[in-house]
Amino acid sequence: MKTDLELVNICVLNAGYAQVSQRWEGKGLSSPFARLYYVKEGEGTLSMQDTEMTMKPGHMYLVPSFMPHSVVCQSGLAFYYLFVYERYGKQSDIFDLYSFPYEVEANQAIDLLFENYCNYYPQLTLPYASAEDFYAHPSYREYAIRYAQMDRSQKMQLQGFVWIVASFFMAKAQKIEEIDERLLKVIAYIKENVNKETEVEALADIACVTKSHLERLFREKLGTSPLQYILRTKIHCAQRLLMTTNYSINVIAREVGFADTSYFIRVFRQKVGFTPQDYRLKLR
């Protein structure tokens, strides 16, 4: 079974330019979409996974979706930003397959790409440049709708832009130790059937291995159990639905395979730290 990264369904939320007027600090940030910054002027500090980086001009910085991070924006920091999220499909999550650097050096081509695409798609730009407001932007759903309403040629252009920028990170990415084909098949099934209740025993049958062997494969290659991977996938999908749709909590629970809404709310709060409703309010 081959994994085609070209089939990853990328949706663009925002692309634009921002300049910080006064120092701002944010801690414990996390988003259901990936953030990418290209620094033009000034300095900032980005911290995640026990790694602290000085954000400096001429470099790009990647914050994967759902990655807890903190940022310090110094006065005068100016940067382009690109926010994207990945719709669930049959493919494996790209971050399950590759370990990406968080920082890469850019070049003049990147400079021109950001400038041209931001000028060409002003509707994707956030309506302010204040760092505090920038990180607390409320209405991502409107931008998801705008992207969904674009014609196919515009989506192709934006996805091409994303892939060119991502190629700078891919050039320095490391392939995670070869993942067993049986494991990829199971991951694809989980993503394809996120709206269904999935039993670990059924996944073991799909992989043609015992339940204990499947659990060992997950822990060795992905660092988690099959059940926790299933729940993580469902909750991540729910977070994106809460961000990009106005579906009720009951509908979202069904969309991610929970027949019992109360149980969905309990699991969501355990994993995210908020109830689904509070999480939606936090985004808005």
N, C-alpha and C positions, 0 to 999 in steps of 0.2 A: 504494500500500500504506500503510495507516494503522497507527500504533502506539498501542495503547490501554494507557495506563499502569494503568488499572483492572484489567487482566488480569494484572498482575505478581503472581506467586504468592509471597506473603510468609508466612514461618513465624516465629513468635515463640519465641525461646529463653528469655529471662529478662526480668523486670520486677520492680523492687523498690527498696528504699531502703537507703542505706549512709552511714555516718558515720566519718570518719577519726580515729583516736585519736592517731596520731603521724605525723610527716612521713614520706613515702615517695616515692621517685623511681624511675620505670621508663623505660628507653630502648630504642629499636628494637622497639617493640611492633607486632604486626600480628595481625589476626584474620580468619578466613574468614566473618565476619558483621559487619554494621554496628553500631556502638555509638552510642547517643544518651544524653546526660546532661542533666538539668535540675538546676541548682545551687540549693539552698535557703539554705545558709549557708556562710560561710567563703570561702576562695580556693584556687585551684590554677593551674597553668600547663599548657597544652596546646600541643604543637608538632608541626607536620607541613607538608611541602612548603615549607620555608623561611618558614613563618608561625608566629609565636608569639602565643598569646592568653592573657590572664588570665581564668580562669574565675571568674565573679562571680555572686552571687545574682540570681535573676530572669531568667537567660539559659539557653538550651539550646545544646548543642554536638554536632555531628555528626562522627563518624569513619567514613568509608565503609569497606566491607569491603576487606581486603587493603591498606589504606593504612598504611604505616609511620608511627609516631608515637611521641612521648615525652610523659610526663606527670609533673608534680610535684604531689603532694597535700599541702597544708599541714594541720597538726593543726587539727581543728575543721571541715574541709570536709565538708559534708553534701549529698547529692544523690540524686535518683531516677535510675535507669538503665533503658534499654530496649535489648535486644539482638535484632536480627532478621536473618534471611538470606533470600535470594531463590532459590527453586528454579528450575532452568533450564527454559525452555519456548520457545515460538516468538517471544516478544517480545524486543526489544532491551533490553540492560541500561540501566536508567534513568540511570546515570552516563555512558553513551555519548551520551545525548541532551541532558542538562542539566548546567550547571555550578552547583553548589549552594554557598551560603555555609556556612561551618563554624560560625558563631555567629549566633543570632537572639534577639531579646528575647521572652520569654514573657508570659503574662498570668494572671489568676486562673482562667480556664477550664482552662488547662494544669495549674495547681496542683491543682484539683479532680479532673481526669481521672487524673493519676498517683496521687493518694491513693486514689481509689475503685477503680481497676483493680488496684492493688497489694494492696488489702484484699480484693478479690473473687477474686483469683487468687494466693493465697499460695504455691501450689505452684511458681510461676515465680520465686520469690525465692531468690537465692543464700544459702547457710546461714551467712554471716558478713559482717562489714562491714570487716574489716581490709583496707587497700588492697593490701598485698602479696599476701595470699591471694586477694583479689578478682580481681586481674589474672592470677593463676596457677591459676584454678579448673580442676580436672581433668576433670570428667565432663559435658561439654555433651551427650553422646549421650543421657544419661538425660532431659534436658530436651527434646530433639528428639523422643524417644519419647513423652513426656508430652503434648506438643503434638499429635502425630499421633493420639493416642488420644482427644483431646477430641472432643465431638460438634460438628456443623456450626454450631450456634448460638453455641457458645463461640468457635469460630474466627472467625466473622463479627464477634463483639463485639471480639475482640482486633485483628483486621485493621482494623476501623473506628477503633479507638484509634490504631493506627499511622498511618493515613491522616490523621487529624485533626492529630496531632503533626507529620507530614511536611508538611502544608499550610503550616505556618509557614515552613518552608524553601523550599517551592515558590513561595511568594509573592515571594520575593526571588531565585529561581533565574533563570538566563539560559539561554535556548535556545541550544544550540550551533549554529553556522552550519548552515543547512539541509543535511541529509544527503540525498544522492541516493537516490531510491527503489530503484534497483538495488542500492545498498549495503545498504539495510535488508533487502532480500530475501535477500541473501547472509548477513547476520548472523543472520537468522531461521533459515536453513538450518543454519548452524554450530551454533546453540543446540539446534535440534531433533534434530540428528544427532551430538551430542557423543560418542555411543557407537560411531561409525564412523570409519574412516580417511577423511580428506577431502583431496582433491587441489586445489591452487589452480586448475589447469586446469578442473576440474569446476565450481568456483565462477564462473569467468569465463564458462562456458557458461550457467550459471543467470542471470547478469547480462546476458548477450548482449553482452559486450564482450571485447576481447582480454585476455590475461593481464597484459600491461604496463599497460593502461589500468586494470584492476582494482587493481593494485598502487599505481598513482598515486592512485586514489580513496581507498584505505585510508590512505595516508601523509598525504594532504591533510586528510582529515576525522577520522581516528582517531589519527594520529601513529604508526602502526606498519604492518608489512607484513601481508598476509593470513595467511602462515604463522605469524608470531608471534602474531597474534590467535587463530588456531586453537589453538595450543599453550597460550596464556594461558587460554583458555576451558576447555580440558581439564584443566589443572592446577588452576585454581580449583574446578572441579567435583570433582576428586579430593580437594582439601583439605576441602571440605564433607563428602564421603563419609567421609573419615578421622575427621572430628570427630563426625559424627552417626550412624554405623553401626559395626557390628563386622565388616564385610566383610573378607575377607582381601585382601592386597595384589594377589594374582593376579586376584581378582574385580574389584577397583577398577580395575586396569589395563584389563580388558576393558570395564568400564562406561564408561570414557572413551576407548575406541577404540584401545587399544594391544594389538596381538596379541603383542608381545614384552615380557614383564614386565621383563626386564633393561633394555631401552631406556626403558621408562616410568620406572624407578627413576633412571636416569641423567638423563633430562630433568627429572624432579621435583627432584632434588638441584641441578641447574644453576639452576632457576628459583626454588627456595625456600630453598636453602642447607642442607637436611636431606634424608636419605632419607625415604621415606614412613613407614617404621616409626619412625624417630626423631622425625618430626613428630608422629605419633600419641602417642608416649610424652611428648613435650613438652606436648601438650594434656592429658595425664592424669597 
